[in-house]
């Protein structure tokens, strides 16, 4: 049995059945504390199903979650946005509320308004990222310590969080969002767009207005773990231990796979191996 994956250009915007997160247990810090920190983070993910919602400033793409802003001139969009966000004015007397709505309808965004909005969004938004490609050699090199790590397979049909997942948009044009937003997709454009230089990642992401916290997935959302082609014995032993801990906690063990390079052509193959639990 092997993992076949799905081409990036196949399936349109339909969520794949599986998404993948590349991880490793390697560190240049010789201290036991550093090694234990990596093990504990891996245990949180593989045993307890906890994924991390990262902040914008922790991402390795300097332009990630950044965007330009323009103001909508469509009166229907403005009216709909003002109606949907009427709760923002609920503390005002009715007459003042009507007057303020007219001010908001006529006002043009100033440069400092735009700068404040962008800074606020960058500070508030959080993201969980995963790839749809488990055979991505640059991903194995960059995020799994040069194939020494592992790759976690998520079953997207087993966890509601993935209902929020959106496909990244790789573009050579810096994203621009419109205020007020015409719809949710427009508001997400700035958070889904990435430079074409990152297109090899084949990323899906969950974007929410909160960051730096963990979300615990359903236990069976962790479907499998793929060992890197150069995974160390330490990493193999840790993955085996985590599977035993899952079983002890009453969770279904995850499937175990091994990644290898093809010997007669470019590319990788992934095959299932027997996990002793």
HUGI-V790625 format. One line per field, one symbol per residue. ss: DSSP state (A for helix, B for strand, O for the rest). A space follows every 10 residues. Layout:
ss = ???
This chain:
ss = OBOOOOOOOO OOOOOOOBBB BBBOOOOOOO OAAAAAAAAA AAAAAAOOOB BBBBBAAAOO OOOOOOOBBB BOOOAAAAAA AAAAOAAAAO OOOAAAAAAA AAAAAAOOOO AAAAAAAAAA AAAAOBBBBB BOOOOOAAAA AAAOOOOOOB BBBBBAAAOA AAAAOBBOBB BOOOOBBBBO OOOAAAAAAA AABBBAAAAA AOBBBBBBOO OOBBBBOOAA ABBBBBBOOO OOAAAAAAAA AAAAAAAAOO OOOOBBBBBB BOOOOOOBBB BBBOOOO
